[in-house]
Structures are given as C-alpha cells and as structure tokens.
Amino acid sequence: MLVRFERLICQHRWRAIEPADDDEWPLTDHPVLTLNYFRPDQYDFGAGWGRDGSEFILPVSPRVAVCTQVGTNNHGPTSMTAQKTHGIQRLMAERALRWIIARPGAAEWVSSVRPRTVNAEAYAREQEAWRRWHLGHTESEMEFRAGKKPPAT
C-alpha cells in the first residue's frame, strides 16, 4: 500500500508556496486542502488524484505549504500575492472540521471566516461519545488479548 501511495505522490510536480507579507498558513484538523477551484464563487473540496485540475495544498509550517495541481507541470517555489494568500487561508478555514490553530495576529480573519462556537451541550455529547468509545475499545482489546473473536459490526 505504501509503495502504491509513494508512486502516486511522486507522479506529480510539487512546489513550495509562501504567503504574502507577514501572513501565515493556519493549521487545521483537516490539514490537506483538497480543492477543485473554478473561480472565487465556484469550488469544492472533493479533489482527487486522478482528476486533472485538482489541487492539493498542505501547510508544513506557518510560512511554507507544499502544493500540486493534477495534470500540470508547475514546480518551484512561489510567493503568493496578498489576494491569493487570503483566498487560500479562507479555503483552509472553511475546510477545517473543528479546529483552526493560528497565531494571535490571525484571529481577526479566522473569526470572520469561522466564528467561534461555544456549545456546552455539544461538548457534553462529544465527551460522552469518547467515553463510550474508550469503554468499547477497551472491551474489544481485552477480548482480542484473550483470544476471542470481536463481535461483528
């Protein structure tokens, strides 16, 4: 499986992109931006390795992201304009599932794209789900170690 993935990754031309000025790339809980971009009001996050035009952007530090576009030969480092930087930052924040980690200076634009939500009920539900998951996982692990077959799901 790893060899297949390695071949897939190596088929593409990768480049490093740097945000404009002192801007930085945010870190999110969905770190790879998989993007089909047509224009500012038409895009989706359903990119695929075999689809020409699909873009993959992965921040590796606050100042560097690596990216590729399927079917193109673009390569080499690229500095982004302020407009492109802000567009990619916005897309990264939109694609995040729940968490966006950015340095204090980024708080303004992050909150304009994804306002912070505080919801005690949702938090309690999630904590209960994790508690149930832990109990179920522990039981399965004990059964596995005892040589029993885990129940079919």
C-alpha positions as CSV (number, residue, x, y, z in Angstrom):
1,M,0.0,0.0,0.0
2,L,2.8,2.5,0.9
3,V,4.6,1.8,-2.4
4,R,1.4,2.5,-4.3
5,F,0.9,5.8,-2.4
6,E,4.5,6.7,-2.9
7,R,4.2,6.2,-6.7
8,L,1.1,8.3,-6.7
9,I,2.7,11.2,-4.8
10,C,5.8,11.1,-7.0
11,Q,3.8,11.3,-10.2
12,H,3.1,15.0,-9.5
13,R,5.2,18.1,-9.6
14,W,5.2,19.7,-6.1
15,R,6.1,23.2,-5.3
16,A,6.5,25.2,-2.1
17,I,4.3,28.3,-1.7
18,E,4.9,31.1,0.7
19,P,2.2,33.5,1.9
20,A,2.4,37.2,1.2
21,D,4.0,39.7,3.5
22,D,3.9,38.5,7.1
23,D,0.9,36.3,6.7
24,E,0.9,32.7,7.8
25,W,-0.8,29.5,6.9
26,P,-3.2,28.2,9.6
27,L,-3.1,24.7,10.9
28,T,-6.4,22.9,10.9
29,D,-7.8,19.5,11.9
30,H,-8.2,18.8,8.2
31,P,-4.6,19.7,7.1
32,V,-4.7,18.8,3.4
33,L,-6.8,21.1,1.3
34,T,-8.2,19.0,-1.5
35,L,-9.6,21.6,-3.9
36,N,-11.4,21.8,-7.2
37,Y,-11.2,25.5,-7.9
38,F,-13.0,27.1,-10.8
39,R,-13.5,30.7,-9.6
40,P,-14.0,32.5,-6.3
41,D,-17.7,31.6,-6.0
42,Q,-17.4,28.1,-7.5
43,Y,-15.2,25.4,-5.9
44,D,-15.5,22.2,-3.9
45,F,-13.3,20.1,-1.6
46,G,-13.7,16.9,-3.5
47,A,-10.4,16.8,-5.4
48,G,-9.0,13.5,-6.4
49,W,-5.5,12.3,-7.6
50,G,-6.8,11.2,-11.0
51,R,-8.7,14.4,-11.8
52,D,-7.0,17.0,-13.9
53,G,-7.1,20.4,-12.2
54,S,-7.5,19.0,-8.7
55,E,-5.2,20.8,-6.3
56,F,-3.7,19.6,-3.1
57,I,-2.2,22.1,-0.6
58,L,-0.6,21.1,2.7
59,P,0.9,23.6,5.1
60,V,4.2,22.2,6.6
61,S,4.9,25.3,8.7
62,P,3.3,28.7,9.2
63,R,5.3,30.1,6.3
64,V,5.5,27.2,3.9
65,A,3.0,24.9,2.2
66,V,3.6,22.3,-0.5
67,C,1.1,22.0,-3.3
68,T,0.4,20.3,-6.6
69,Q,-2.2,20.5,-9.3
70,V,-3.0,17.3,-11.1
71,G,-2.2,17.4,-14.8
72,T,0.1,20.4,-14.7
73,N,3.9,20.7,-14.7
74,N,4.1,23.7,-12.3
75,H,7.0,23.4,-10.0
76,G,9.5,25.5,-8.0
77,P,8.9,27.9,-5.1
78,T,6.2,30.5,-5.4
79,S,5.4,33.6,-3.4
80,M,1.7,34.3,-3.3
81,T,0.1,37.7,-3.7
82,A,-1.9,39.1,-0.8
83,Q,-5.1,38.3,-2.6
84,K,-4.2,34.6,-3.3
85,T,-2.8,34.2,0.3
86,H,-6.1,35.4,1.8
87,G,-8.1,33.2,-0.6
88,I,-6.1,30.1,0.4
89,Q,-6.3,31.0,4.1
90,R,-10.1,31.3,3.8
91,L,-10.4,28.0,2.0
92,M,-8.3,26.3,4.7
93,A,-10.5,27.7,7.4
94,E,-13.7,26.7,5.5
95,R,-12.4,23.1,5.1
96,A,-11.5,22.7,8.7
97,L,-13.7,20.3,10.6
98,R,-13.5,21.9,14.0
99,W,-10.1,23.3,14.9
100,I,-8.1,26.1,13.4
101,I,-4.8,26.9,15.1
102,A,-3.2,30.2,14.2
103,R,-1.0,32.8,15.9
104,P,-2.7,35.7,17.6
105,G,-2.4,38.1,14.7
106,A,-4.6,35.8,12.6
107,A,-7.5,35.8,15.0
108,E,-9.4,38.6,13.1
109,W,-9.6,36.9,9.7
110,V,-10.1,33.4,11.2
111,S,-13.1,34.6,13.2
112,S,-14.5,36.4,10.2
113,V,-14.5,33.1,8.2
114,R,-15.3,30.7,11.0
115,P,-16.8,32.4,14.1
116,R,-16.1,30.6,17.3
117,T,-18.9,28.5,18.7
118,V,-19.3,27.7,22.4
119,N,-21.9,25.0,22.9
120,A,-21.9,23.2,26.3
121,E,-24.5,20.6,25.1
122,A,-22.4,19.6,22.1
123,Y,-19.3,19.4,24.3
124,A,-21.1,17.1,26.7
125,R,-22.3,14.9,23.9
126,E,-18.8,14.6,22.5
127,Q,-17.3,13.8,25.9
128,E,-19.9,11.0,26.3
129,A,-19.1,9.6,22.8
130,W,-15.4,9.5,23.7
131,R,-16.2,7.8,27.0
132,R,-18.3,5.2,25.2
133,W,-15.7,4.7,22.6
134,H,-13.0,4.2,25.2
135,L,-15.1,1.6,27.0
136,G,-15.9,-0.3,23.8
137,H,-12.3,-0.2,22.6
138,T,-11.0,-1.4,26.0
139,E,-13.5,-4.4,25.9
140,S,-12.5,-5.3,22.3
141,E,-8.8,-5.1,23.3
142,M,-9.4,-7.4,26.3
143,E,-11.3,-9.9,24.1
144,F,-8.6,-9.8,21.5
145,R,-5.9,-10.4,24.1
146,A,-7.9,-13.3,25.5
147,G,-8.1,-14.9,22.0
148,K,-11.8,-14.2,21.5
149,K,-13.1,-13.0,18.2
150,P,-14.6,-9.5,18.5
151,P,-18.3,-9.2,17.8
152,A,-19.3,-8.5,14.2
153,T,-20.3,-4.9,13.5
